Amino acid sequence: MKYLHILLILFLPLSCSSETSISNNSQTVSSLFDHFLPGLNKNIKPNFKLGDFNGDGNEDIVVLFTPKSKPSETKQLKVMTPWVYPSTKPSNKYRKSLVIFHKTDDKWISDKTKAYVFLNSNGALETPSFKLLTINKKDKNYSLHASMLPIKTNNDLIILPTEAGIDTYLYWDKNTYKLLEPEEMP
């Protein structure tokens, strides 16, 4: 019994610090939305992941969210629509979309901070099997995923599974983000 108490005491700080980290990240995401995308309904609990997606050595955050309208592009905020295909009908109604915030100089909000919004109007991120996934460059399966890309990279990757079970990738090509959607094979 004495050993059980010692084990509990040893692991208690680990679980508390983990919870604090999650809370701090939620607060950071909320602050980033207030700064870059004001007017978003704050009752929406964002789904986010951390990683170094542009390879600059700073932590970045990718967030799944539903925009009310198209945000205005600025020097710090880039807006893209990667899920537009020849058969896509133009729409101003956006569905679940993504935004990536780049941390710079150990600050989340500064005049150097960049945000990249990926608007989606066709529901590609709303399939029943969709889950926002990332893979860290230190993970054992990283090289398998990175080998799918048309460029060599050492950045953490954002993986967007499809209903057909094919992984698509959002990756940094040293200048901007690109979407790789491998063709489905019957």
Secondary structure, DSSP 8 states (H G I E B T S, - for coil): -HHHHHHHHHHHHHHHHHHHHHHHHHHHHHHHHHHHSTT--TTS--EEEEE-TTSSSS-EEEEEE--SS-----SSEEEE-TT--TT----S---SEEEEEE-BTTBSSSTT-EEEEE--SS-TT-STT---EEE-TTSTTHHHHHTTSSS---S-EEEEE-TTS-EEEEEE-SSSEEEE------
